[in-house]
Amino acid sequence: MHPLVKLAKDTVELYIREGRIIDVKDEDLLPELKERAGVFICLKIHGTLRGCIGTFQPTEPTIAHETVRNAISAATCDPRFECVRTEELDAIEYTVDVLTPPVKVADKSELDPRKYGVIVKAGGRRGLLLPDLEGVDTVDYQVSIAMQKAGIAPGTAVELSRFEVRRYQ
C-alpha cells in the first residue's frame, strides 16, 4: 500500500473511531509527501462511490497534510452521502489523486478525459472532474459533468483548464 493511501486510511479510521486527527510530523515524511499540491481522496465500497472530496490547489503546508484534511472531509463532509460509519471502515477502498497545477486551454481539442482532469469556470463558479473515470469517455461528457457539479447552466461559455494526476490506490 502506498504511503499516501495508508495515510488516508489511517486518518479516516482514527477520526471515525476516536474523533481524533492524525498528527503528521514533517520530519517523518518521504520527500514527495513534503511537496504542495491539490489532493483528492475518493472512498469506495465494493466499487461504489462512498465519498470524494479534494482541493484544486494546495491549502495545507504539505501533500501529507492535504491528504489528512481531505480524507476526513471525504468521510464526513461529502454532501452526497451520510458520514462514514464505523461498521463500514473495513470495506472502504481508498484512492488518492495528487494534482498537477492546472493549465488553461484554448478549447476542448486540448482535452482528453483519459489523460487529463478538467476544471470549468464561469463567473465565480468552478467545477472539477478527475481524469480516467469509468463511463466518462468523451470530452463533452467530462465538461458537462464538471459544469453540472459547479451549477453552471448548459450552454454557458466556460473557461477550461486541464491537469494531470498521480493516482495511488
DSSP file (Angstrom, degrees, kcal/mol; ACC not computed):
  #  RESIDUE AA STRUCTURE BP1 BP2  ACC     N-H-->O    O-->H-N    N-H-->O    O-->H-N    TCO  KAPPA ALPHA  PHI   PSI    X-CA   Y-CA   Z-CA
    1    1 A M              0   0    0      0, 0.0   167,-0.0     0, 0.0     5,-0.0   0.000 360.0 360.0 360.0 129.8    0.0    0.0    0.0
    2    2 A H     >  -     0   0    0      1,-0.1     4,-2.5     4,-0.0     3,-0.5  -0.344 360.0-116.2 -63.5 145.0    1.4    3.4   -1.0
    3    3 A P  H  > S+     0   0    0      0, 0.0     4,-2.3     0, 0.0    -1,-0.1   0.819 114.8  53.4 -54.5 -33.6    2.2    5.7    2.0
    4    4 A L  H  > S+     0   0    0      2,-0.2     4,-2.4     1,-0.2     5,-0.1   0.895 109.5  47.3 -69.4 -38.6   -0.4    8.2    0.9
    5    5 A V  H  > S+     0   0    0     -3,-0.5     4,-2.6     2,-0.2     5,-0.2   0.911 112.9  49.3 -67.4 -42.0   -3.2    5.6    0.7
    6    6 A K  H  X S+     0   0    0     -4,-2.5     4,-3.1     2,-0.2     5,-0.2   0.904 110.4  51.2 -62.5 -40.9   -2.1    4.3    4.1
    7    7 A L  H  X S+     0   0    0     -4,-2.3     4,-2.4    -5,-0.2    -2,-0.2   0.923 111.0  47.6 -62.6 -44.4   -2.2    7.8    5.5
    8    8 A A  H  X S+     0   0    0     -4,-2.4     4,-2.4     2,-0.2     5,-0.2   0.931 115.2  45.8 -61.4 -45.8   -5.7    8.4    4.1
    9    9 A K  H  X S+     0   0    0     -4,-2.6     4,-2.6     2,-0.2     5,-0.2   0.943 114.5  46.5 -62.9 -49.8   -6.9    5.0    5.5
   10   10 A D  H  X S+     0   0    0     -4,-3.1     4,-2.4     1,-0.2     5,-0.2   0.879 112.3  52.5 -61.8 -38.0   -5.3    5.6    8.9
   11   11 A T  H  X S+     0   0    0     -4,-2.4     4,-2.4    -5,-0.2     5,-0.2   0.950 111.6  44.1 -62.8 -51.1   -6.7    9.1    9.0
   12   12 A V  H  X S+     0   0    0     -4,-2.4     4,-2.9     1,-0.2     5,-0.3   0.925 114.7  49.3 -62.1 -45.0  -10.3    8.1    8.3
   13   13 A E  H  X S+     0   0    0     -4,-2.6     4,-2.4    -5,-0.2     5,-0.3   0.919 113.2  45.6 -63.5 -43.8  -10.2    5.2   10.7
   14   14 A L  H  X>S+     0   0    0     -4,-2.4     4,-2.5    -5,-0.2     6,-1.1   0.909 116.3  46.5 -65.0 -41.8   -8.8    7.2   13.6
   15   15 A Y  H  X5S+     0   0    0     -4,-2.4     4,-1.5     4,-0.2    -2,-0.2   0.926 116.8  41.9 -69.0 -44.3  -11.2   10.1   13.0
   16   16 A I  H  <5S+     0   0    0     -4,-2.9    -2,-0.2    -5,-0.2    70,-0.2   0.905 122.6  39.1 -70.8 -40.5  -14.3    7.9   12.7
   17   17 A R  H  <5S+     0   0    0     -4,-2.4    -2,-0.2    -5,-0.3    -3,-0.2   0.895 137.6  10.6 -76.5 -40.3  -13.4    5.6   15.6
   18   18 A E  H  <5S-     0   0    0     -4,-2.5    -3,-0.2    -5,-0.3    -2,-0.2   0.488  89.5-121.1-123.1  -5.9  -11.9    8.1   18.1
   19   19 A G  S  <<S+     0   0    0     -4,-1.5     2,-0.3    -5,-0.6    -4,-0.2   0.708  70.6 130.1  71.2  17.7  -12.7   11.6   16.7
   20   20 A R        -     0   0    0     -6,-1.1     2,-0.5    -9,-0.1    -1,-0.3  -0.773  55.5-131.4-108.2 152.4   -9.0   12.4   16.6
   21   21 A I        -     0   0    0     -2,-0.3   -10,-0.1    -3,-0.1    -9,-0.1  -0.878  30.7-111.1-103.2 130.7   -6.9   13.8   13.8
   22   22 A I        -     0   0    0     -2,-0.5     2,-0.8   -11,-0.1   -11,-0.0  -0.272  27.5-127.2 -58.4 140.6   -3.7   12.1   12.9
   23   23 A D        -     0   0    0      2,-0.0     2,-0.6     0, 0.0    -1,-0.1  -0.838  20.8-155.0 -96.3 110.7   -0.6   14.1   13.8
   24   24 A V        -     0   0    0     -2,-0.8     2,-0.6     3,-0.0     3,-0.1  -0.758   2.6-157.4 -89.3 123.7    1.6   14.5   10.7
   25   25 A K    >   -     0   0    0     -2,-0.6     3,-1.8     1,-0.1     4,-0.4  -0.904   8.4-150.2-103.3 116.9    5.3   15.0   11.6
   26   26 A D  G >  S+     0   0    0     -2,-0.6     3,-1.4     1,-0.3    -1,-0.1   0.836  95.1  60.2 -55.1 -36.4    7.2   16.7    8.7
   27   27 A E  G 3  S+     0   0    0      1,-0.3    -1,-0.3    -3,-0.1    -3,-0.0   0.719 102.9  52.7 -68.0 -18.8   10.5   15.0    9.7
   28   28 A D  G <  S+     0   0    0     -3,-1.8    -1,-0.3     2,-0.1    -2,-0.2   0.499  90.0 105.6 -91.0  -4.9    8.9   11.6    9.2
   29   29 A L  S <  S-     0   0    0     -3,-1.4     5,-0.1    -4,-0.4    -3,-0.0  -0.485  74.1-116.9 -84.6 144.8    7.6   12.3    5.7
   30   30 A L    >>  -     0   0    0     -2,-0.2     3,-1.4     1,-0.1     4,-0.6  -0.429  38.4-107.7 -63.6 151.1    9.1   11.0    2.4
   31   31 A P  G >4 S+     0   0    0      0, 0.0     3,-1.4     0, 0.0     4,-0.4   0.874 119.0  56.2 -53.2 -40.7   10.3   13.9    0.3
   32   32 A E  G >4 S+     0   0    0      1,-0.3     3,-0.5     2,-0.2    31,-0.2   0.768 103.6  54.9 -65.2 -23.6    7.4   13.6   -2.2
   33   33 A L  G <4 S+     0   0    0     -3,-1.4    31,-1.9     1,-0.2    30,-0.6   0.568  98.1  63.7 -85.6  -8.9    4.9   14.0    0.6
   34   34 A K  G << S+     0   0    0     -3,-1.4    -1,-0.2    -4,-0.6    -2,-0.2   0.555  85.4  95.1 -88.4  -9.3    6.6   17.3    1.7
   35   35 A E  S <  S-     0   0    0     -3,-0.5    28,-2.0    -4,-0.4     2,-0.4  -0.149  78.1-116.1 -70.8 174.4    5.7   18.9   -1.6
   36   36 A R        +     0   0    0     26,-0.2     2,-0.3    27,-0.1    -2,-0.1  -0.953  49.0 133.0-116.3 136.8    2.5   21.0   -2.1
   37   37 A A        -     0   0    0     -2,-0.4    22,-0.3    23,-0.1    23,-0.2  -0.964  57.7 -87.8-168.3 159.0   -0.3   20.1   -4.4
   38   38 A G        -     0   0    0     18,-0.4    61,-2.7    61,-0.4     2,-0.4  -0.521  47.1-162.6 -68.7 147.1   -4.1   19.8   -4.6
   39   39 A V  E     -A   98   0A   0     59,-0.2    16,-1.6    18,-0.2     2,-0.4  -1.000  12.7-160.9-139.3 134.9   -5.2   16.3   -3.5
   40   40 A F  E     -AB  97  54A   0     57,-2.6    57,-2.8    -2,-0.4     2,-0.5  -0.958   5.7-160.6-114.4 136.9   -8.5   14.4   -4.0
   41   41 A I  E     -AB  96  53A   0     12,-2.7    12,-1.9    -2,-0.4     2,-0.4  -0.975   7.8-170.2-115.6 124.0   -9.5   11.5   -1.8
   42   42 A C  E     -AB  95  52A   0     53,-2.5    53,-2.0    -2,-0.5     2,-0.4  -0.959   4.3-161.5-116.4 133.4  -12.1    9.1   -3.1
   43   43 A L  E     +AB  94  51A   0      8,-3.7     7,-3.7    -2,-0.4     8,-1.3  -0.933  12.5 178.8-111.5 133.5  -13.7    6.4   -0.9
   44   44 A K  E     -AB  93  49A   0     49,-2.3    49,-3.2    -2,-0.4     2,-0.5  -0.969  19.1-156.2-132.4 150.5  -15.5    3.4   -2.5
   45   45 A I  E >  S-AB  92  48A   0      3,-2.6     3,-1.9    -2,-0.3    47,-0.1  -0.985  86.2 -17.4-125.1 119.4  -17.2    0.4   -1.1
   46   46 A H  T 3  S-     0   0    0     45,-0.6    -1,-0.1    -2,-0.5     3,-0.1   0.873 130.2 -52.5  51.4  41.5  -17.4   -2.6   -3.4
   47   47 A G  T 3  S+     0   0    0      1,-0.2     2,-0.5    46,-0.0    -1,-0.3   0.401 113.8 118.3  81.4  -2.7  -16.6   -0.3   -6.3
   48   48 A T  E <  S-B   45   0A   0     -3,-1.9    -3,-2.6     1,-0.0    -1,-0.2  -0.845  73.3-106.5-101.7 132.0  -19.4    2.2   -5.5
   49   49 A L  E     +B   44   0A   0     -2,-0.5    -5,-0.3    -5,-0.2     3,-0.1  -0.261  39.0 171.2 -56.6 134.7  -18.5    5.8   -4.6
   50   50 A R  E     -     0   0A   0     -7,-3.7     2,-0.2     1,-0.4    -6,-0.2   0.491  66.9 -20.8-120.4 -15.0  -18.9    6.5   -0.9
   51   51 A G  E     -B   43   0A   0     -8,-1.3    -8,-3.7    26,-0.1    -1,-0.4  -0.749  52.2-174.0 170.9 143.2  -17.3    9.9   -0.7
   52   52 A C  E     +B   42   0A   0    -10,-0.3     2,-0.3    -2,-0.2   -10,-0.2  -0.863  16.1 156.8-155.6 117.6  -14.9   12.1   -2.7
   53   53 A I  E     +B   41   0A   0    -12,-1.9   -12,-2.7    -2,-0.3     2,-0.3  -0.988  10.4 145.3-140.2 146.1  -13.5   15.5   -1.6
   54   54 A G  E     -B   40   0A   0     -2,-0.3     2,-0.4   -14,-0.3   -14,-0.3  -0.959  39.2-101.4-164.7-175.2  -10.4   17.4   -2.6
   55   55 A T        -     0   0    0    -16,-1.6    44,-0.2    -2,-0.3   -16,-0.1  -0.968   9.3-151.1-125.1 136.4   -8.7   20.6   -3.3
   56   56 A F  S    S+     0   0    0     -2,-0.4   -18,-0.4   -18,-0.1    -1,-0.1   0.920  91.3  18.3 -66.3 -46.1   -7.9   22.2   -6.7
   57   57 A Q  S    S-     0   0    0    -20,-0.1   -18,-0.2    44,-0.1    -1,-0.1  -0.845 102.8 -83.1-123.7 157.1   -4.9   24.0   -5.3
   58   58 A P        +     0   0    0      0, 0.0   -20,-0.2     0, 0.0     5,-0.1  -0.365  40.7 170.0 -65.1 140.8   -2.9   23.3   -2.1
   59   59 A T        +     0   0    0    -22,-0.3   -21,-0.1     3,-0.1   -23,-0.0   0.404  62.1  63.1-122.6  -8.4   -4.3   24.7    1.1
   60   60 A E  S    S-     0   0    0    -23,-0.2   -23,-0.1     2,-0.1     6,-0.1  -0.711  91.2-107.3-116.5 166.1   -2.0   22.9    3.5
   61   61 A P  S    S+     0   0    0      0, 0.0     2,-0.3     0, 0.0     3,-0.0   0.753  97.0  14.9 -69.0 -23.5    1.7   23.0    4.0
   62   62 A T  S  > S-     0   0    0      1,-0.1     4,-2.3   -26,-0.1   -26,-0.2  -0.944  76.2-109.1-144.5 164.9    2.4   19.5    2.5
   63   63 A I  H  > S+     0   0    0    -28,-2.0     4,-2.4   -30,-0.6   -29,-0.2   0.872 120.0  56.0 -59.8 -37.7    0.7   16.8    0.4
   64   64 A A  H  > S+     0   0    0    -31,-1.9     4,-2.1   -29,-0.2    -1,-0.2   0.940 109.0  44.6 -62.2 -47.2    0.5   14.7    3.6
   65   65 A H  H  > S+     0   0    0    -32,-0.3     4,-2.4     1,-0.2    -1,-0.2   0.892 112.6  52.5 -63.4 -39.4   -1.4   17.4    5.5
   66   66 A E  H  X S+     0   0    0     -4,-2.3     4,-2.5     1,-0.2    -1,-0.2   0.888 108.5  51.8 -62.0 -39.6   -3.6   18.0    2.4
   67   67 A T  H  X S+     0   0    0     -4,-2.4     4,-2.4     2,-0.2    -2,-0.2   0.912 109.2  49.1 -64.1 -44.3   -4.3   14.2    2.4
   68   68 A V  H  X S+     0   0    0     -4,-2.1     4,-2.0     2,-0.2     5,-0.2   0.952 113.5  46.1 -60.8 -50.3   -5.3   14.2    6.1
   69   69 A R  H  X S+     0   0    0     -4,-2.4     4,-1.9     1,-0.2    -2,-0.2   0.926 117.4  42.6 -59.1 -46.9   -7.7   17.2    5.7
   70   70 A N  H  X S+     0   0    0     -4,-2.5     4,-2.7     2,-0.2    -1,-0.2   0.792 108.8  57.8 -76.6 -27.6   -9.3   15.8    2.6
   71   71 A A  H  X S+     0   0    0     -4,-2.4     4,-1.7    -5,-0.2    -1,-0.2   0.929 109.2  45.9 -65.1 -44.0   -9.6   12.2    3.8
   72   72 A I  H  X S+     0   0    0     -4,-2.0     4,-1.6    -5,-0.2     5,-0.3   0.925 114.0  49.2 -63.3 -43.5  -11.6   13.4    6.8
   73   73 A S  H  X>S+     0   0    0     -4,-1.9     4,-3.4     1,-0.2     5,-0.7   0.906 108.3  52.6 -62.6 -42.0  -13.8   15.6    4.5
   74   74 A A  H  <5S+     0   0    0     -4,-2.7     4,-0.3     1,-0.2    -1,-0.2   0.859 114.9  43.0 -61.8 -34.7  -14.4   12.7    2.1
   75   75 A A  H  <5S+     0   0    0     -4,-1.7     9,-3.0    -5,-0.2    -1,-0.2   0.724 133.1  16.4 -82.5 -22.7  -15.6   10.6    5.0
   76   76 A T  H  <5S+     0   0    0     -4,-1.6    -3,-0.2     7,-0.2    -2,-0.2   0.606 124.2  42.2-128.1 -15.9  -17.7   13.2    6.8
   77   77 A C  T  <5 +     0   0    0     -4,-3.4    -3,-0.2    -5,-0.3    -4,-0.1   0.426  65.1 120.6-123.3   0.8  -18.5   16.2    4.5
   78   78 A D    > < -     0   0    0     -5,-0.7     3,-2.1    -4,-0.3   -25,-0.1  -0.573  55.0-148.2 -69.4 116.5  -19.4   15.0    1.1
   79   79 A P  T 3  S+     0   0    0      0, 0.0    -1,-0.2     0, 0.0   -28,-0.0   0.654  91.6  65.3 -64.7 -12.8  -22.9   16.4    0.7
   80   80 A R  T 3  S+     0   0    0      2,-0.1     2,-0.3    -3,-0.0    -2,-0.1   0.637 106.8  40.6 -80.3 -12.7  -24.0   13.4   -1.4
   81   81 A F  S <  S-     0   0    0     -3,-2.1     2,-0.1     3,-0.0     3,-0.1  -0.904  80.9-109.8-136.3 157.1  -23.5   10.9    1.4
   82   82 A E        -     0   0    0     -2,-0.3    -4,-0.1     1,-0.2     3,-0.1  -0.396  60.4 -77.9 -71.3 162.9  -24.1   10.4    5.1
   83   83 A C        -     0   0    0     -7,-0.2    -7,-0.2     1,-0.1    -1,-0.2  -0.334  58.1 -93.7 -61.2 146.3  -20.9   10.3    7.3
   84   84 A V        -     0   0    0     -9,-3.0     2,-0.3    -3,-0.1    -1,-0.1  -0.370  42.8-138.8 -60.4 139.2  -18.9    7.1    7.1
   85   85 A R    >>  -     0   0    0      1,-0.1     3,-2.0    -3,-0.1     4,-0.7  -0.731  18.3-114.2-102.7 153.6  -19.9    4.7    9.9
   86   86 A T  G >4 S+     0   0    0     -2,-0.3     3,-1.2     1,-0.3     4,-0.4   0.863 114.7  59.1 -52.0 -41.9  -17.6    2.6   12.0
   87   87 A E  G 34 S+     0   0    0      1,-0.3    -1,-0.3     2,-0.1     3,-0.1   0.637 102.6  54.8 -68.4 -12.5  -19.0   -0.6   10.6
   88   88 A E  G X> S+     0   0    0     -3,-2.0     3,-1.7     1,-0.1     4,-0.7   0.649  82.0  90.1 -89.6 -17.1  -18.1    0.5    7.0
   89   89 A L  G X< S+     0   0    0     -3,-1.2     3,-1.0    -4,-0.7    -2,-0.1   0.834  82.0  53.7 -55.3 -42.0  -14.4    1.1    7.7
   90   90 A D  G 34 S+     0   0    0     -4,-0.4    -1,-0.3     1,-0.2    -2,-0.1   0.729 110.1  49.1 -67.5 -20.0  -13.2   -2.4    6.8
   91   91 A A  G <4 S+     0   0    0     -3,-1.7   -45,-0.6    -4,-0.1    -1,-0.2   0.544  84.3 112.6 -95.5  -8.4  -14.9   -2.3    3.4
   92   92 A I  E <<  -A   45   0A   0     -3,-1.0     2,-0.4    -4,-0.7   -47,-0.2  -0.465  49.0-159.6 -76.1 133.6  -13.6    1.1    2.2
   93   93 A E  E     -A   44   0A   0    -49,-3.2   -49,-2.3    -2,-0.2     2,-0.4  -0.907  15.0-145.9-106.5 139.6  -11.2    1.2   -0.7
   94   94 A Y  E     -A   43   0A   0     -2,-0.4     2,-0.4    75,-0.3   -51,-0.2  -0.858  16.9-174.8-114.0 140.3   -9.1    4.4   -1.0
   95   95 A T  E     -A   42   0A   0    -53,-2.0   -53,-2.5    -2,-0.4     2,-0.5  -1.000   6.6-165.4-128.6 132.2   -7.8    6.4   -3.9
   96   96 A V  E     -AC  41 168A   0     72,-2.8    72,-2.7    -2,-0.4     2,-0.5  -0.978   3.5-168.3-118.6 121.1   -5.5    9.4   -3.5
   97   97 A D  E     -AC  40 167A   0    -57,-2.8   -57,-2.6    -2,-0.5     2,-0.6  -0.947   5.8-159.8-110.9 121.2   -5.1   11.7   -6.6
   98   98 A V  E     -AC  39 166A   0     68,-2.4    68,-2.2    -2,-0.5     2,-0.2  -0.899  20.5-141.5-100.2 121.3   -2.3   14.3   -6.4
   99   99 A L  E     - C   0 165A   0    -61,-2.7   -61,-0.4    -2,-0.6    66,-0.2  -0.567   2.3-136.4 -89.7 142.5   -3.0   17.0   -8.9
  100  100 A T        -     0   0    0     64,-2.6     3,-0.1    -2,-0.2   -63,-0.1  -0.541  50.6 -78.5 -79.6 160.5   -0.5   18.9  -11.1
  101  101 A P        -     0   0    0      0, 0.0    63,-0.2     0, 0.0    -1,-0.1  -0.368  58.1-104.2 -59.7 139.9   -1.1   22.6  -11.3
  102  102 A P        -     0   0    0      0, 0.0     2,-0.4     0, 0.0    61,-0.2  -0.341  30.8-154.6 -68.0 147.4   -3.9   23.4  -13.7
  103  103 A V  E     -D  162   0B   0     59,-2.7    59,-2.6    -3,-0.1     2,-0.1  -0.990  18.1-122.4-123.8 126.2   -3.1   24.8  -17.2
  104  104 A K  E     -D  161   0B   0     -2,-0.4     2,-0.3    57,-0.2    57,-0.3  -0.390  27.8-156.6 -65.0 143.5   -5.6   26.9  -19.1
  105  105 A V  E     -D  160   0B   0     55,-2.4    55,-0.5     1,-0.1     3,-0.1  -0.905  19.8-133.9-121.8 153.5   -6.5   25.5  -22.5
  106  106 A A  S    S-     0   0    0     -2,-0.3     2,-0.3     1,-0.2    -1,-0.1   0.869  80.4 -22.0 -73.2 -37.6   -7.9   27.4  -25.6
  107  107 A D  S >  S-     0   0    0     52,-0.1     3,-1.7    53,-0.0    -1,-0.2  -0.940  77.6 -76.5-161.9-179.8  -10.6   24.9  -26.3
  108  108 A K  G >  S+     0   0    0     -2,-0.3     3,-2.1     1,-0.3    31,-0.0   0.688 110.9  78.1 -63.4 -20.7  -11.9   21.3  -25.9
  109  109 A S  G 3  S+     0   0    0      1,-0.3    -1,-0.3     3,-0.0    30,-0.0   0.718  89.5  57.9 -63.9 -17.9   -9.4   20.0  -28.5
  110  110 A E  G <  S+     0   0    0     -3,-1.7    -1,-0.3     2,-0.0     2,-0.3   0.323  94.6  88.2 -92.8   7.5   -6.7   20.2  -25.9
  111  111 A L    <   +     0   0    0     -3,-2.1    28,-0.1    -4,-0.0     7,-0.1  -0.722  46.6 179.4-106.8 156.5   -8.6   17.9  -23.5
  112  112 A D    >>  -     0   0    0     -2,-0.3     4,-3.4     5,-0.1     3,-0.6  -0.829  20.2-150.5-153.4 111.2   -8.6   14.1  -23.2
  113  113 A P  T 34 S+     0   0    0      0, 0.0    19,-3.2     0, 0.0    20,-0.4   0.693  97.3  52.4 -64.3 -17.7  -10.8   12.6  -20.4
  114  114 A R  T 34 S+     0   0    0     17,-0.2     3,-0.1    18,-0.2    23,-0.0   0.852 123.1  25.9 -80.9 -36.0   -8.5    9.6  -20.0
  115  115 A K  T <4 S+     0   0    0     -3,-0.6    50,-0.4     1,-0.1     2,-0.4   0.837 120.5  45.1 -96.4 -39.0   -5.3   11.6  -19.5
  116  116 A Y     <  -     0   0    0     -4,-3.4    16,-0.3    48,-0.1    48,-0.2  -0.861  62.4-142.6-117.3 142.2   -6.5   15.0  -18.1
  117  117 A G  E     -E  163   0B   0     46,-2.9    46,-1.4    -2,-0.4     2,-0.4  -0.519  29.6-134.8 -81.4 165.9   -8.9   16.1  -15.5
  118  118 A V  E     -EF 162 129B   0     11,-2.2    11,-2.3    44,-0.2     2,-0.4  -0.966  15.9-163.2-130.4 144.5  -10.8   19.3  -16.3
  119  119 A I  E     -EF 161 128B   0     42,-2.6    42,-2.0    -2,-0.4     2,-0.4  -0.996  12.1-164.2-120.7 128.4  -11.7   22.4  -14.4
  120  120 A V  E     -EF 160 127B   0      7,-2.7     7,-2.2    -2,-0.4     2,-0.4  -0.891   6.7-172.9-110.9 144.8  -14.5   24.6  -15.7
  121  121 A K  E     +EF 159 126B   0     38,-1.7    38,-3.0    -2,-0.4     2,-0.3  -0.996  15.1 163.5-141.9 133.1  -15.1   28.2  -14.6
  122  122 A A  E >  S- F   0 125B   0      3,-2.2     3,-2.2    -2,-0.4     2,-0.1  -0.922  70.8 -39.6-147.0 120.4  -17.8   30.7  -15.3
  123  123 A G  T 3  S-     0   0    0     -2,-0.3    35,-0.0     1,-0.3     0, 0.0  -0.438 125.3 -23.8  60.1-131.2  -18.2   33.8  -13.1
  124  124 A G  T 3  S+     0   0    0     -2,-0.1     2,-0.4    -3,-0.1    -1,-0.3   0.339 117.2 100.9 -92.6   7.0  -17.5   32.7   -9.5
  125  125 A R  E <   +F  122   0B   0     -3,-2.2    -3,-2.2    26,-0.0     2,-0.4  -0.765  45.6 178.5 -99.5 138.1  -18.4   29.1  -10.1
  126  126 A R  E     -F  121   0B   0     -2,-0.4     2,-0.4    -5,-0.2    -5,-0.2  -0.997   4.8-174.8-135.8 141.9  -15.8   26.3  -10.6
  127  127 A G  E     -F  120   0B   0     -7,-2.2    -7,-2.7    -2,-0.4     2,-0.4  -0.989   5.5-162.3-135.3 146.8  -16.2   22.6  -11.2
  128  128 A L  E     -F  119   0B   0     -2,-0.4     2,-0.4    -9,-0.2    -9,-0.2  -0.965   6.7-172.4-129.7 142.3  -13.7   19.9  -11.4
  129  129 A L  E     -F  118   0B   0    -11,-2.3   -11,-2.2    -2,-0.4    17,-0.1  -0.991  24.7-128.4-133.8 129.1  -13.8   16.3  -12.7
  130  130 A L        -     0   0    0     -2,-0.4     3,-0.3   -13,-0.2   -14,-0.1  -0.254  30.8-105.5 -68.2 159.1  -10.9   13.9  -12.3
  131  131 A P  S    S+     0   0    0      0, 0.0   -17,-0.2     0, 0.0   -14,-0.2  -0.349  90.4  27.8 -80.9 166.0   -9.4   12.1  -15.3
  132  132 A D  S    S+     0   0    0    -19,-3.2     2,-0.4   -16,-0.3   -18,-0.2   0.872  75.1 163.4  56.1  48.3   -9.9    8.4  -16.2
  133  133 A L    >   -     0   0    0    -20,-0.4     3,-2.0    -3,-0.3    -1,-0.2  -0.801  46.3-100.3 -98.7 140.2  -13.2    7.9  -14.6
  134  134 A E  T 3  S+     0   0    0     -2,-0.4     3,-0.1     1,-0.3    -1,-0.1  -0.339 107.4  13.9 -58.9 130.1  -15.3    4.8  -15.6
  135  135 A G  T 3  S+     0   0    0      1,-0.1     2,-1.0    -2,-0.1    -1,-0.3   0.298  96.4 108.3  87.8  -9.3  -18.1    5.8  -18.1
  136  136 A V    <   +     0   0    0     -3,-2.0    -3,-0.3     1,-0.2    -4,-0.1  -0.797  33.0 145.7-102.7  92.4  -16.6    9.2  -18.9
  137  137 A D        +     0   0    0     -2,-1.0     2,-0.3    -5,-0.1    -1,-0.2   0.525  49.7  57.3-109.6  -9.4  -15.3    8.6  -22.4
  138  138 A T  S  > S-     0   0    0     -3,-0.2     4,-2.3     1,-0.1     5,-0.1  -0.915  72.3-129.0-126.7 153.9  -15.8   11.9  -24.2
  139  139 A V  H  > S+     0   0    0     -2,-0.3     4,-2.9     1,-0.2     5,-0.3   0.918 110.4  54.4 -61.0 -45.0  -14.6   15.5  -23.6
  140  140 A D  H  > S+     0   0    0      1,-0.2     4,-2.3     2,-0.2    -1,-0.2   0.897 110.2  46.1 -59.0 -41.2  -18.1   16.8  -24.0
  141  141 A Y  H  > S+     0   0    0      2,-0.2     4,-2.3     1,-0.2    -1,-0.2   0.918 112.5  50.7 -67.9 -42.7  -19.4   14.4  -21.3
  142  142 A Q  H  X S+     0   0    0     -4,-2.3     4,-2.1     1,-0.2    -2,-0.2   0.933 113.5  44.8 -59.2 -47.7  -16.5   15.3  -19.0
  143  143 A V  H  X S+     0   0    0     -4,-2.9     4,-2.5     1,-0.2    -1,-0.2   0.896 111.3  53.4 -65.3 -40.4  -17.0   19.0  -19.4
  144  144 A S  H  X S+     0   0    0     -4,-2.3     4,-2.3    -5,-0.3    -1,-0.2   0.888 109.2  48.4 -64.7 -38.1  -20.8   18.7  -18.9
  145  145 A I  H  X S+     0   0    0     -4,-2.3     4,-2.6     2,-0.2    -1,-0.2   0.928 111.6  49.6 -66.1 -44.3  -20.4   16.8  -15.6
  146  146 A A  H  X S+     0   0    0     -4,-2.1     4,-1.5     1,-0.2    -2,-0.2   0.895 112.0  49.1 -61.4 -39.7  -17.9   19.4  -14.3
  147  147 A M  H  X>S+     0   0    0     -4,-2.5     5,-2.8     2,-0.2     4,-0.8   0.915 110.4  50.5 -64.6 -43.1  -20.3   22.1  -15.3
  148  148 A Q  H ><5S+     0   0    0     -4,-2.3     3,-1.0     1,-0.2    -2,-0.2   0.917 108.3  52.4 -61.0 -43.6  -23.2   20.3  -13.5
  149  149 A K  H 3<5S+     0   0    0     -4,-2.6    -1,-0.2     1,-0.3    -2,-0.2   0.841 111.8  47.1 -60.9 -33.2  -21.1   19.9  -10.4
  150  150 A A  H 3<5S-     0   0    0     -4,-1.5    -1,-0.3    -5,-0.2    -2,-0.2   0.557 114.2-116.8 -85.0  -8.8  -20.4   23.7  -10.4
  151  151 A G  T <<5 +     0   0    0     -3,-1.0     2,-0.5    -4,-0.8    -3,-0.2   0.798  62.3 151.8  74.7  28.7  -24.0   24.6  -11.0
  152  152 A I      < -     0   0    0     -5,-2.8    -1,-0.3    -6,-0.1    -2,-0.1  -0.827  47.5-117.9 -95.1 126.8  -23.2   26.1  -14.4
  153  153 A A    >   -     0   0    0     -2,-0.5     3,-1.9     1,-0.1    -1,-0.0  -0.309  34.2 -96.6 -65.3 142.7  -26.1   26.0  -16.8
  154  154 A P  T 3  S+     0   0    0      0, 0.0    -1,-0.1     0, 0.0     3,-0.1  -0.292 111.4  29.7 -55.6 142.2  -25.6   24.0  -20.0
  155  155 A G  T 3  S+     0   0    0      1,-0.3     2,-0.2    -3,-0.1    -2,-0.1   0.281  86.4 133.5  89.0 -10.9  -24.7   26.3  -23.0
  156  156 A T    <   -     0   0    0     -3,-1.9    -1,-0.3     1,-0.1     2,-0.3  -0.520  64.5-112.3 -71.5 137.5  -22.8   28.8  -20.7
  157  157 A A        -     0   0    0     -2,-0.2     2,-0.3    -3,-0.1    -1,-0.1  -0.542  43.2-170.5 -68.8 132.7  -19.4   29.8  -22.0
  158  158 A V        -     0   0    0     -2,-0.3     2,-0.4   -36,-0.1   -36,-0.2  -0.918  26.4-123.5-127.5 152.7  -16.7   28.4  -19.6
  159  159 A E  E     - E   0 121B   0    -38,-3.0   -38,-1.7    -2,-0.3     2,-0.4  -0.806  35.2-147.9 -87.8 134.7  -13.0   28.9  -19.2
  160  160 A L  E     +DE 105 120B   0    -55,-0.5   -55,-2.4    -2,-0.4     2,-0.3  -0.864  21.1 173.7-111.4 139.6  -11.3   25.5  -19.4
  161  161 A S  E     -DE 104 119B   0    -42,-2.0   -42,-2.6    -2,-0.4     2,-0.3  -0.968  13.0-154.7-133.9 153.9   -8.2   24.2  -17.6
  162  162 A R  E     +DE 103 118B   0    -59,-2.6   -59,-2.7    -2,-0.3     2,-0.3  -0.886  12.0 176.6-125.8 160.2   -6.7   20.8  -17.5
  163  163 A F  E     - E   0 117B   0    -46,-1.4   -46,-2.9    -2,-0.3     2,-0.3  -0.966  20.1-132.4-152.2 163.2   -4.5   18.9  -15.1
  164  164 A E        -     0   0    0     -2,-0.3   -64,-2.6   -48,-0.2     2,-0.3  -0.758  19.9-145.9-113.5 166.3   -2.9   15.5  -14.6
  165  165 A V  E     -C   99   0A   0    -50,-0.4     2,-0.7    -2,-0.3   -66,-0.2  -0.958  16.2-140.0-131.3 151.2   -2.9   13.3  -11.6
  166  166 A R  E     -C   98   0A   0    -68,-2.2   -68,-2.4    -2,-0.3     2,-0.5  -0.970  35.4-154.7-101.1 115.3   -0.6   10.8   -9.9
  167  167 A R  E     -C   97   0A   0     -2,-0.7     2,-0.4   -70,-0.2   -70,-0.2  -0.809  13.5-172.2-102.5 129.0   -3.2    8.2   -8.7
  168  168 A Y  E      C   96   0A   0    -72,-2.7   -72,-2.8    -2,-0.5    -2,-0.0  -0.973 360.0 360.0-120.0 131.5   -2.5    6.0   -5.8
  169  169 A Q              0   0    0     -2,-0.4   -75,-0.3   -74,-0.2    -1,-0.1   0.341 360.0 360.0-129.8 360.0   -4.7    3.1   -4.8
